[in-house]
């Protein structure tokens, strides 16, 4: 309700200017508390696109999630955790300048037990609505990366059945050719990334 009121005010310039002047009168802590109720909540995520470009067609690592009925297959990753540090406090130490990359690395290790390397930002995607999870608002950062052990070693583990996911959230993992994605019940944001965005951003990988 308050979110709707905020947007209603923003569409009326004169009222918006008055509201902004009033907003400056609030103490920072009170303003922050009010903002939590007036703005939509967004979940920030970091997703790993573990992509083997040496294969023809290229292959991507997909994992099957145990907790999702629809769109069970997707990419590894997770959400950014709250951090206690305050950037303006000189006494705070240890705040990494690559928080999102660290989040993606951590999630891949926690889910699959593998380290990744060669990390590069591919795309940032805002999703106010997700078909499989209505009500969620996500801002996801997609990073292309590679397994530190190498794709051949990872492929041998998966093909031999020796690969065991570390998290109960993951039931299986496969290296899937980009040309065979339609065979999998893909989580819709990841399906869009792989089927539409990836060929546009990396034309040489188009299946």
N, C-alpha and C positions, 0 to 999 in steps of 0.2 A: 504493500500500500504506500509506504513512504517513498519507495523507489519510483512509483508512478507519479507521486506528487512532485518529486524532484524533476522528473522529465517534463511534467506539465509546466513548471516554473521556467525551465530552461528554454521552452518554446515561446516565451513571452519576454522579449528583451528588456523592457522597462522594469518589469517585476523581477527579472533575473538580476539586473544591476542593483536593485534595492536589497535583494536577498544576499548578494555577495558582500555588500557593505555591512549588513547585519552579521554575516558569518564571521567577519574579521573581529567582531566584538567578543566572540566566544573564546574562553581560555583554550589552549591547544588540547588539553586532555578531554575536555567536554566536547570540543569540535570533533576529535577523533572518535569518541564514543557515538556521537550522533551520526557520523559518516558511516559507521558500521551498519546502522539501521536503515540509512537512506540510500545506500548503494547496493548493488547486487554483489553477491559473493562470487569470486572467480577462483578456480583451482589452477595453479600453475604447475605444469607437468614438463618432464624431460624424457624424450623417447629416443631409443637407439635404433637406427636403421643399419643393421649389420649386413653390409652389402658386398657380395663377392663379384667384382666386375671382371675377374679373369675368366669366368665361365661364359659360354654362349648358349642360351641367353643367360644374363646375369641372374644370380640367386640371392634371395634375402632370407634372413633368419626369422621364422615365424614361431610363435609359441601359443599353446592352447591354454586358456585360462579356465580354472575350475569353477570360478564364481559367477561367470557370465553365461546366461542361457542363450542369448542371441549374440552374434558376433564374438564367438568364443576365441577365434584365432586373431592374433594381432602381433604387434611389435613389443619388445621388452621396454620397460620404463616405469615411471612412477611420478609421484607428486613431490614438489618442493616442500621441505619441512620448515616450520617457523624457526627463525634464528634469534637468539637472545641479544646479539650484539647491537649496539647503537653506533652507526658510522661516525657520529660527531664526538664520541667519547674516546679520547686518546688512549685511555687505559685498556680498551678492548683490543685483544689480539686474536689472531687465528681466523679472521673472517676471510675466506678465499675470494679471489677476484673472478673465479670461474665457477660460481655456485651451481649454475645449471648443468655444466659439464660434469661436475662432481656428483650431482644428483643422479644423472643418467648412469654414470659409472657405478655408483653405489647400488642402484636398482638392478642393473644387469648382474652384478655380483650376488646380490641377495636372492634374485630369482633363479639364476642359472649357474652361479658359481664360476663364472669366467670373467677374466679381465679384458678390457677393450683398449684399443689404441687408435691413432690416426683420426682423432675426433675433429669433425668440421660441421659447423652449423649449416643445415640444409634449408630449413623453413620454419617460420613462426606462424601458427595457425590458431585463430580465435574461433571458438565454437559455442555460441549462446545456446544451442540445442543439440543434443546427441540422442539419436533415435533409441539406442539401447539403454540409455540412462537419462530419461526426461527430467528436466529440472537442473541438470548440471550445467555449469558455465565453465569452460576450460580454455586456458591459453597454453598451448603446447609448443615446446621448442624441440624440433626434430634434428638429431645429429647423426650424420653418417659416420660409421666407425667400423673397425675390424677386430676380430678376436686376437688377443696377444699371442695365443698359441698357434695362430695361422688357421686358414680355412680348411686345409687338408686334414689337420689333426682334429679339428672340430667335426668335420664330416665323418671321419673314421669312428669317432666316439658315438655319433648319432646313428650311423648305419649299423654299427656292431651291437647297439643296445647298451653300450657302456655309459652313455651319457645319462645322468640322473639330475633332474632339477633340484635345486636346493630349497625352494619354497613350495609349500603345499598349494599355493595359488596357481602353479604351473603343472600341467599334467603331461605335456610332451613338447618337443621342439623339432623343427624340421628346417632344412635349407630348401627353399622352394623357388623354382624358376619363375621369373616375373611373368612369363607367358602362361603359367598355370595357376595364377591367383584366383581365377573364377571357380576353382574346385574347392575353395575354402570359404567357410562362413566367417568373413572378415568383419572385425569391428569397424563401423562405418567411417570414423575419422581416419583410420589407418588405411582403409580401402581407398578413400579419396586421395590420400597422400601417395600411395603406391601406384594407383591406376591413372590418376590425372596429373597430380603435381610433379611427381618424379620424372615422367617423360617430358614435361614442359621445362623443368629446371635442368634436367640432364638428358638432352635429346639423344645422346649417343647410347643411352641405356634403354631406349624405347624398344619394346618387344616386337 
